Amino acid sequence: MSLRRSVPRSIPGSIPPAVPRSIPPAVLLGLLLGLLLPTTPVAGAEPGSPVAAPAPRVVGPLPGTVPGDRLADRIEDTYPFFSTPDDLAAAGYVEEEFHLSGTADGFAADGSPVAEDVPYTTRVLVRRPAHARDYSGTALVEWQNVTAGYDLDALWQAESVVREGHAWVGVSAQRVGVDQLRAWSPARYGDLDVTGGGGLAADELSYDVFTQAGRAVANGSVTGGLRTRTLLAVGASQSAGRMTVLYDRVLPRQEPVFDGYGFIVGPAPTRVGAEPVFQVLSETDVRTAQRPPDTDRFRRWEVAGGAHSGHQGQVYREPISERDLGGAPSYDCDRPPFSRVPVHHVTAAAYEHLRRWVERGTPPPAARPLEFEADGVTKKRDELGLALGGIRLSQVAAPTALNTGDNSGEAFCRLFGTHVPFDEQTLARLYPDRAAYVRRVVAADLANVRAGHLLPADAKRNLRDAVGAR
């Protein structure tokens, strides 16, 4: 699949598609949904003077690319786990993998220090422009999601990252992901450890490991010497929950490394810090009318019709799961799953606002919240069943299907939302002809572009899809 700085066939979403049989899906789902509940403000924390995070030692880039044998005895005959199938070379990009090692401090979930100078070794996966002239100077450093028991590049959005010339860096910060890597390819990952030899198995080192990985990006040691001006930390779902602990409880003890933070389809910090915070939520993630207000350091957007893990991510990950996990999962949900509302388009716009917020001090625009009934927990819906309020992309403002953030059934179904195409009678009632439909799409997306909730290039993508629709 060729990118060529335009549109890939699909973009990853934000939650793992598969749950290893050894990890009970119900347990994982309960933990994940717990992260979506409102967080309790941090009270009265008075940490000591922030300390500088050391720069880790770097080994790499490691040899080996797809295709390869993950069970080979030599690193050069293997390849990075979940290596992207996107044609990065055609877009002037490279994918490289590194091992980082050093010593990290450990912190409990309440931010209290529990260990100092514990040796660790982990990996980072880097996708970046091959040439400095094509680099925007912005790096998105993702705390990789491990809800399904393995590292997932949930926020790798090839279309927008390549288009803008950003670098993307995935960090393996947690024990579950690292343990799976070790088992998946002992030759490539057998020396990795983020537990201090098993003594810190509750991810106490993860916060410092992630921060040190950010420093390795900032100094160019994992980006081919590219000069990064703006370093953004991003995390989705479970990873956003981890980053919330980092921001609220650990960051006050450290010298800042990241310039801004993006919390996607998951919780966000309550502490008011120097670094701006952007939270983007799908309809799935908004479960109460109680929400924090926007401030000069915090912005929250809610996307009507969007799912925590939608269609784009499932399509992108299916061939990777077949290659690296031996198969892609299927789901028996109570309603047809996987909303087609492209939450990743809104996330791409949020990243650009976060970058300008950091570089120029320009605060992002606000967004209308989703609407609730008087009980504060039931979302208001129109006669078609579509949620009211929120950022309304053309897939909701000019609908051809019922897209929602709700579903039920086995395992992760609750996070997939629904997609139910309208019948011909409904479509004929909404749109007398094709031109009327296209006009509705254009009007909706122009309004979103003007409001700052959608990038022009993504509006063009929506228009192409609308014109090509049957």
Backbone torsions as a table, in degrees:
resi	resn	phi	psi	omega
1	MET	NA	126.3	-178.1
2	SER	-94.6	134.2	176.5
3	LEU	-91.1	-56.6	-179.2
4	ARG	46.5	46.5	177.6
5	ARG	53.4	35.4	176.5
6	SER	-132.9	-117.7	-169.1
7	VAL	-118.5	117.8	171.5
8	PRO	-77.4	166.1	-176.9
9	ARG	-66.6	-29.5	179.8
10	SER	-157.7	159.0	-176.6
11	ILE	-125.7	142.1	-179.5
12	PRO	-68.3	152.6	177.5
13	GLY	-99.5	-139.5	-165.6
14	SER	-133.0	12.9	177.4
15	ILE	-147.9	147.1	-176.4
16	PRO	-61.2	144.0	-179.2
17	PRO	-85.5	-14.8	-173.7
18	ALA	-133.3	149.7	175.9
19	VAL	-119.5	116.6	177.3
20	PRO	-55.4	145.0	-174.9
21	ARG	-61.7	-21.5	-177.4
22	SER	-79.2	-9.1	-179.1
23	ILE	-115.8	115.4	-176.2
24	PRO	-59.8	121.8	-179.5
25	PRO	-56.8	-39.1	-177.8
26	ALA	-63.4	-37.6	178.9
27	VAL	-65.5	-46.9	-179.7
28	LEU	-62.4	-41.8	-179.4
29	LEU	-63.8	-41.3	178.6
30	GLY	-62.6	-42.3	178.2
31	LEU	-63.8	-42.3	-177.9
32	LEU	-65.2	-45.9	-178.9
33	LEU	-67.0	-29.9	177.1
34	GLY	-61.5	-31.7	179.1
35	LEU	-69.4	-19.5	-177.5
36	LEU	-83.3	-9.0	179.8
37	LEU	-75.0	155.4	179.6
38	PRO	-56.9	139.4	-179.5
39	THR	-89.8	156.5	-179.4
40	THR	-90.3	130.5	-179.2
41	PRO	-58.2	147.3	176.9
42	VAL	-78.7	127.0	-174.6
43	ALA	-109.6	125.1	166.3
44	GLY	64.4	26.2	178.4
45	ALA	-73.2	126.7	179.4
46	GLU	-126.5	74.7	-176.9
47	PRO	-70.2	164.9	175.7
48	GLY	-74.4	-171.6	-178.0
49	SER	-63.2	135.2	178.2
50	PRO	-59.1	143.9	178.5
51	VAL	-114.9	147.8	-178.5
52	ALA	-73.9	134.2	175.7
53	ALA	-77.2	131.7	179.9
54	PRO	-71.0	156.4	175.2
55	ALA	-83.0	129.5	-178.4
56	PRO	-74.4	161.8	171.5
57	ARG	-76.8	143.4	-173.5
58	VAL	-120.9	131.7	172.7
59	VAL	-121.9	125.4	179.1
60	GLY	138.0	-176.5	7.2
61	PRO	-68.2	143.2	-179.8
62	LEU	-72.3	143.9	177.6
63	PRO	-73.0	165.1	175.1
64	GLY	102.0	127.7	177.7
65	THR	-138.7	164.6	176.0
66	VAL	-66.3	138.5	-0.7
67	PRO	-83.4	152.9	179.0
68	GLY	-162.1	176.3	179.9
69	ASP	-108.2	111.0	-176.5
70	ARG	-66.8	-17.8	-179.7
71	LEU	-97.7	11.6	179.7
72	ALA	-67.0	160.6	-178.1
73	ASP	-87.7	-8.4	-178.6
74	ARG	-122.9	141.8	-178.5
75	ILE	-58.6	-40.2	-175.0
76	GLU	-65.9	-15.2	178.2
77	ASP	-97.3	7.3	177.5
78	THR	-111.6	-169.7	179.8
79	TYR	-153.7	163.3	-179.0
80	PRO	-65.4	136.1	175.1
81	PHE	-60.4	135.7	-178.5
82	PHE	56.4	34.0	171.8
83	SER	-56.2	137.0	-174.2
84	THR	-71.2	141.3	173.2
85	PRO	-83.3	-5.2	178.5
86	ASP	-62.2	145.2	-178.7
87	ASP	-80.3	80.5	-177.3
88	LEU	-67.4	-37.0	-178.0
89	ALA	-59.8	-39.6	179.4
90	ALA	-64.5	-24.2	179.5
91	ALA	-94.7	3.1	-178.1
92	GLY	78.1	26.0	-179.5
93	TYR	-115.0	160.4	172.9
94	VAL	-129.2	153.6	171.3
95	GLU	-115.4	126.6	-179.5
96	GLU	-136.9	149.9	-179.3
97	GLU	-122.7	142.6	-177.8
98	PHE	-134.1	154.8	166.8
99	HIS	-102.2	134.1	175.2
100	LEU	-113.9	139.9	177.7
101	SER	-144.9	155.1	-179.9
102	GLY	171.4	-152.0	174.2
103	THR	-123.5	140.5	-176.6
104	ALA	-130.1	152.1	173.5
105	ASP	-88.5	151.2	179.5
106	GLY	-107.0	143.6	-179.4
107	PHE	-134.1	140.3	172.9
108	ALA	-75.7	172.7	-178.1
109	ALA	-64.7	-21.4	177.1
110	ASP	-89.8	5.6	177.4
111	GLY	89.4	-4.8	-179.0
112	SER	-73.8	137.9	179.6
113	PRO	-70.0	138.3	-178.6
114	VAL	-126.1	-12.5	-179.3
115	ALA	-161.1	155.4	178.8
116	GLU	-132.1	142.8	170.8
117	ASP	53.7	50.2	179.2
118	VAL	-91.1	127.1	179.5
119	PRO	-63.8	143.8	176.4
120	TYR	-147.6	159.3	168.3
121	THR	-142.9	129.6	178.2
122	THR	-140.7	-173.6	-179.6
123	ARG	-127.8	155.0	169.7
124	VAL	-129.0	145.7	177.3
125	LEU	-114.0	128.0	-172.3
126	VAL	-120.6	131.1	171.5
127	ARG	-124.2	118.0	-169.8
128	ARG	-149.5	163.5	173.0
129	PRO	-61.9	141.9	179.9
130	ALA	-72.1	-24.5	-175.7
131	HIS	-124.1	140.2	-177.8
132	ALA	-59.1	-32.3	-177.8
133	ARG	-63.8	-21.4	-178.1
134	ASP	-97.4	1.0	-174.6
135	TYR	-89.7	131.0	-179.9
136	SER	-73.9	-19.9	-173.6
137	GLY	91.9	0.2	179.7
138	THR	-109.9	129.7	176.4
139	ALA	-117.8	131.8	174.6
140	LEU	-99.5	111.9	-177.7
141	VAL	-103.1	110.2	-173.3
142	GLU	-98.9	130.0	169.1
143	TRP	-77.6	105.9	-171.3
144	GLN	-66.1	138.2	-176.5
145	ASN	-78.8	135.7	-178.7
146	VAL	-124.3	21.0	-176.5
147	THR	-56.0	-37.4	-177.8
148	ALA	-87.3	2.9	178.0
149	GLY	99.2	8.9	178.5
150	TYR	-154.9	161.0	179.7
151	ASP	-65.6	134.2	177.9
152	LEU	-131.1	128.4	176.9
153	ASP	-82.5	65.0	-170.3
154	ALA	-60.5	-30.2	-175.3
155	LEU	-108.9	17.3	171.0
156	TRP	-74.8	105.9	-178.4
157	GLN	-113.8	89.3	-168.9
158	ALA	-55.8	-44.7	-174.6
159	GLU	-58.6	-52.9	-175.0
160	SER	-76.8	-37.2	-179.8
161	VAL	-62.0	-48.3	-179.6
162	VAL	-67.1	-42.2	-179.2
163	ARG	-59.2	-41.0	-177.4
164	GLU	-86.0	-12.5	-179.3
165	GLY	79.3	24.0	-180.0
166	HIS	-82.1	164.6	167.9
167	ALA	-101.5	146.1	173.9
168	TRP	-120.4	134.1	-178.8
169	VAL	-131.6	120.4	177.2
170	GLY	-98.8	129.0	-175.7
171	VAL	-111.1	128.0	173.8
172	SER	-88.7	95.5	-173.0
173	ALA	-102.2	-15.9	-169.5
174	GLN	-115.6	153.8	-175.9
175	ARG	-58.8	-44.2	-176.0
176	VAL	-58.6	-46.7	179.8
177	GLY	-66.0	-42.2	-178.7
178	VAL	-67.4	-41.2	178.0
179	ASP	-61.2	-40.3	178.6
180	GLN	-65.7	-39.4	177.5
181	LEU	-61.2	-43.6	-179.9
182	ARG	-59.6	-41.3	179.8
183	ALA	-74.1	-34.4	-176.4
184	TRP	-68.0	-40.3	178.4
185	SER	-148.1	90.0	177.5
186	PRO	-57.7	-33.2	-179.5
187	ALA	-65.0	-39.5	-174.9
188	ARG	-88.1	-35.8	-168.8
189	TYR	-124.6	7.7	-172.9
190	GLY	-61.7	-23.6	-178.2
191	ASP	-91.0	-0.6	-177.7
192	LEU	-73.3	143.7	176.5
193	ASP	-164.4	126.9	176.7
194	VAL	-123.3	27.7	-178.2
195	THR	-122.2	6.2	-175.7
196	GLY	62.1	42.1	-179.5
197	GLY	75.6	21.2	178.0
198	GLY	100.0	-6.4	-178.2
199	GLY	-78.9	-17.2	-179.1
200	LEU	-128.6	74.9	-172.3
201	ALA	-89.0	-1.5	-178.6
202	ALA	-100.2	27.4	176.7
203	ASP	63.4	32.1	178.4
204	GLU	-63.8	-28.5	-178.8
205	LEU	-85.3	-10.5	-169.1
206	SER	-60.5	-36.7	-175.8
207	TYR	-67.0	-44.8	179.6
208	ASP	-72.7	-36.5	177.1
209	VAL	-60.2	-45.4	180.0
210	PHE	-63.5	-43.4	179.4
211	THR	-62.6	-41.7	179.2
212	GLN	-66.8	-35.0	174.8
213	ALA	-62.0	-39.1	175.7
214	GLY	-60.6	-38.0	177.9
215	ARG	-65.8	-35.3	177.4
216	ALA	-66.1	-30.7	174.2
217	VAL	-72.2	-44.5	-177.2
218	ALA	-61.3	-36.9	-178.7
219	ASN	-89.2	2.5	173.7
220	GLY	82.3	4.1	-174.1
221	SER	-73.9	-16.2	175.8
222	VAL	-117.5	9.2	-178.6
223	THR	-123.2	26.3	178.2
224	GLY	63.7	27.8	179.5
225	GLY	80.8	5.4	178.2
226	LEU	-60.0	139.7	-178.1
227	ARG	-89.5	112.2	-179.2
228	THR	-94.3	125.5	177.4
229	ARG	-94.2	-36.7	-174.4
230	THR	-127.2	119.0	-176.1
231	LEU	-111.8	113.3	-176.4
232	LEU	-112.2	128.1	174.4
233	ALA	-91.7	130.7	-178.9
234	VAL	-134.4	148.2	177.9
235	GLY	-155.5	146.9	-177.8
236	ALA	-116.2	135.8	170.6
237	SER	58.6	-117.3	-179.3
238	GLN	-55.5	-39.1	179.5
239	SER	-67.1	-34.9	174.8
240	ALA	-62.2	-37.2	176.6
241	GLY	-62.7	-41.9	176.3
242	ARG	-63.6	-42.5	-179.9
243	MET	-67.8	-26.3	175.4
244	THR	-64.0	-43.9	175.5
245	VAL	-61.5	-43.3	177.8
246	LEU	-56.5	-49.2	-175.0
247	TYR	-70.3	-46.2	-174.1
248	ASP	-73.4	-40.4	-165.2
249	ARG	-119.2	-27.5	-176.8
250	VAL	-100.1	-41.2	-176.2
251	LEU	-55.8	-37.3	178.7
252	PRO	-60.8	-17.3	179.8
253	ARG	-92.7	-6.1	-173.7
254	GLN	-120.0	158.1	170.5
255	GLU	-74.4	128.5	-175.5
256	PRO	-59.2	141.8	175.5
257	VAL	-115.4	-44.2	-177.4
258	PHE	-87.5	147.4	-179.0
259	ASP	-88.5	-26.9	180.0
260	GLY	-158.4	164.7	-174.3
261	TYR	-132.2	135.7	175.0
262	GLY	-117.4	119.3	-179.5
263	PHE	-108.2	109.5	-170.2
264	ILE	-110.4	131.5	-179.9
265	VAL	42.8	43.1	178.6
266	GLY	-163.2	-177.9	-176.6
267	PRO	-67.9	166.2	179.9
268	ALA	-133.5	161.7	-177.2
269	PRO	-66.5	161.5	173.6
270	THR	-110.0	-17.3	178.4
271	ARG	-71.8	143.1	173.6
272	VAL	-92.7	109.5	-178.1
273	GLY	-115.0	-179.7	179.9
274	ALA	-74.0	-30.9	-176.3
275	GLU	-86.1	129.9	-178.5
276	PRO	-66.7	150.1	-176.5
277	VAL	-123.5	130.3	176.9
278	PHE	-121.5	127.9	178.0
279	GLN	-117.7	126.4	176.0
280	VAL	-119.0	123.3	-177.4
281	LEU	-121.5	141.0	170.0
282	SER	-80.2	171.4	176.2
283	GLU	-58.8	-35.1	179.0
284	THR	-55.4	-39.3	-169.3
285	ASP	-82.3	-13.9	-177.3
286	VAL	-96.9	106.0	-171.3
287	ARG	-117.0	2.6	180.0
288	THR	-153.1	152.2	177.2
289	ALA	-75.1	-12.5	176.9
290	GLN	-80.1	123.9	-177.0
291	ARG	-151.5	152.8	179.3
292	PRO	-72.4	149.0	178.2
293	PRO	-77.8	155.1	171.0
294	ASP	-67.3	147.3	177.1
295	THR	-135.9	-173.6	177.1
296	ASP	-76.3	-1.8	177.1
297	ARG	-126.0	-0.2	-175.2
298	PHE	-141.0	135.6	174.9
299	ARG	-136.6	139.0	-179.1
300	ARG	-128.9	130.1	175.3
301	TRP	-120.5	143.4	178.3
302	GLU	-125.7	131.0	-171.9
303	VAL	-107.0	112.6	179.1
304	ALA	-63.7	136.9	175.8
305	GLY	79.3	-9.8	-176.9
306	GLY	-82.2	152.4	179.2
307	ALA	-110.7	152.3	175.9
308	HIS	-54.6	-39.7	175.7
309	SER	-137.4	102.6	-171.5
310	GLY	-99.9	-168.0	-171.7
311	HIS	-64.0	-42.4	-174.9
312	GLN	-58.8	-43.3	-179.4
313	GLY	-66.3	-38.1	179.9
314	GLN	-64.6	-42.1	-179.8
315	VAL	-65.6	-42.6	-179.1
316	TYR	-63.0	-42.8	-171.5
317	ARG	-82.7	-16.0	-175.4
318	GLU	-57.5	-51.3	-179.6
319	PRO	-68.2	-29.6	178.1
320	ILE	-68.5	-41.0	177.9
321	SER	-63.9	-39.2	176.6
322	GLU	-60.8	-42.1	-176.2
323	ARG	-72.7	-46.9	-169.5
324	ASP	-99.4	-20.7	-177.7
325	LEU	-117.1	-2.7	177.2
326	GLY	85.4	4.8	178.0
327	GLY	164.8	153.1	176.5
328	ALA	-101.3	143.3	-175.4
329	PRO	-79.1	161.6	168.8
330	SER	-123.7	157.0	-173.4
331	TYR	-131.0	143.4	176.9
332	ASP	-109.7	82.2	-178.1
333	CYS	-91.6	160.0	-178.4
334	ASP	-70.5	-27.1	176.7
335	ARG	-129.1	159.3	179.6
336	PRO	-56.0	124.1	-171.0
337	PRO	-88.7	170.6	169.2
338	PHE	77.8	86.7	173.4
339	SER	-54.8	143.0	178.2
340	ARG	-95.9	5.3	177.5
341	VAL	-71.4	121.8	-173.4
342	PRO	-79.8	81.5	177.6
343	VAL	-57.0	-30.0	-179.5
344	HIS	-63.6	-23.6	174.2
345	HIS	-66.7	-40.7	178.9
346	VAL	-69.2	-39.5	177.9
347	THR	-61.5	-40.1	178.3
348	ALA	-61.2	-41.6	177.1
349	ALA	-65.3	-38.8	179.6
350	ALA	-62.8	-41.3	178.4
351	TYR	-59.0	-42.6	-179.0
352	GLU	-66.4	-38.5	175.9
353	HIS	-66.5	-40.4	179.3
354	LEU	-63.1	-40.1	177.5
355	ARG	-61.3	-46.8	-179.7
356	ARG	-67.9	-33.7	177.2
357	TRP	-59.4	-44.0	179.9
358	VAL	-70.0	-46.8	-171.1
359	GLU	-79.5	-33.8	-173.1
360	ARG	-120.4	-8.2	-175.8
361	GLY	75.6	16.9	-178.7
362	THR	-86.6	112.3	-178.5
363	PRO	-70.5	146.6	179.0
364	PRO	-69.2	159.9	174.3
365	PRO	-69.2	155.5	174.2
366	ALA	-79.9	170.9	178.0
367	ALA	-139.9	144.1	178.3
368	ARG	-63.5	133.5	179.0
369	PRO	-78.9	162.3	170.8
370	LEU	-63.3	150.4	-176.7
371	GLU	-98.6	144.6	-179.4
372	PHE	-123.8	154.8	172.0
373	GLU	-70.9	176.5	-174.6
374	ALA	-62.0	-22.7	-179.4
375	ASP	-74.6	-11.9	176.3
376	GLY	79.7	0.5	-179.4
377	VAL	-128.6	-14.0	179.6
378	THR	-100.0	123.7	-178.7
379	LYS	-74.6	140.4	173.8
380	LYS	-74.1	142.6	-178.6
381	ARG	-137.1	153.2	178.2
382	ASP	-85.2	-173.3	-175.5
383	GLU	-67.4	-17.1	177.9
384	LEU	-89.9	-8.2	-177.7
385	GLY	94.4	5.4	-179.1
386	LEU	-84.3	140.7	-179.5
387	ALA	-63.8	145.2	176.9
388	LEU	-96.4	151.5	-179.4
389	GLY	81.0	-170.5	179.4
390	GLY	73.8	178.3	171.3
391	ILE	-72.9	124.1	-172.7
392	ARG	-113.5	93.1	176.3
393	LEU	-68.4	169.0	-175.0
394	SER	-62.9	-24.5	177.9
395	GLN	-65.9	-18.1	176.2
396	VAL	-106.2	-40.7	-178.6
397	ALA	-74.0	-26.0	175.9
398	ALA	-129.4	68.6	-167.0
399	PRO	-77.6	146.4	167.6
400	THR	-120.0	3.7	-179.8
401	ALA	-158.0	160.6	171.7
402	LEU	-84.5	108.4	174.2
403	ASN	-110.5	124.1	178.3
404	THR	-134.1	171.4	174.6
405	GLY	-95.4	6.2	-173.2
406	ASP	-107.6	145.1	169.8
407	ASN	-167.1	177.9	177.3
408	SER	-155.3	171.1	-177.7
409	GLY	127.3	-153.9	-173.3
410	GLU	-70.6	155.9	169.2
411	ALA	42.4	-115.0	-171.9
412	PHE	-91.3	9.9	-174.5
413	CYS	-53.6	-33.4	-176.9
414	ARG	-63.1	-18.6	-176.7
415	LEU	-98.2	-4.2	-171.8
416	PHE	-92.1	-13.7	-174.0
417	GLY	66.3	-169.0	-179.3
418	THR	-131.6	156.5	172.8
419	HIS	-143.8	109.7	-179.2
420	VAL	-126.6	104.9	-179.5
421	PRO	-59.1	142.1	176.3
422	PHE	-71.3	152.0	175.3
423	ASP	-78.9	170.1	-175.6
424	GLU	-61.4	-35.6	-179.8
425	GLN	-64.1	-43.4	179.0
426	THR	-65.6	-42.5	179.5
427	LEU	-63.1	-40.5	179.6
428	ALA	-65.6	-34.3	177.7
429	ARG	-70.1	-36.4	-178.5
430	LEU	-78.1	-35.1	-172.5
431	TYR	-136.7	108.2	-179.6
432	PRO	-58.7	-31.3	178.7
433	ASP	-154.8	175.1	-178.5
434	ARG	-60.5	-39.4	-178.5
435	ALA	-61.4	-37.2	179.7
436	ALA	-65.2	-38.7	177.7
437	TYR	-65.1	-47.4	-178.9
438	VAL	-61.7	-38.5	178.5
439	ARG	-63.0	-38.4	178.6
440	ARG	-64.9	-41.3	178.8
441	VAL	-62.0	-47.5	-178.5
442	VAL	-62.0	-44.9	-178.6
443	ALA	-62.3	-42.7	-179.2
444	ALA	-65.0	-44.7	-175.9
445	ASP	-74.7	-32.8	174.2
446	LEU	-62.2	-41.0	178.1
447	ALA	-62.6	-39.6	179.5
448	ASN	-69.8	-37.5	176.6
449	VAL	-63.7	-44.3	-179.7
450	ARG	-65.1	-33.8	179.1
451	ALA	-77.5	-11.6	-179.5
452	GLY	86.7	11.5	-177.2
453	HIS	-94.8	-5.2	-176.8
454	LEU	-147.3	137.9	177.4
455	LEU	-82.3	146.3	-178.0
456	PRO	-55.3	-39.3	-178.5
457	ALA	-63.4	-34.6	178.5
458	ASP	-75.2	-30.3	173.3
459	ALA	-64.1	-38.5	177.3
460	LYS	-64.3	-37.7	177.9
461	ARG	-62.2	-44.5	178.8
462	ASN	-61.1	-38.7	179.2
463	LEU	-65.4	-42.9	177.7
464	ARG	-60.8	-40.8	178.4
465	ASP	-64.3	-39.5	-178.7
466	ALA	-67.1	-41.6	-179.7
467	VAL	-66.7	-34.2	-177.7
468	GLY	-86.4	-6.1	-178.8
469	ALA	-68.4	148.0	177.9
470	ARG	-79.0	NA	NA
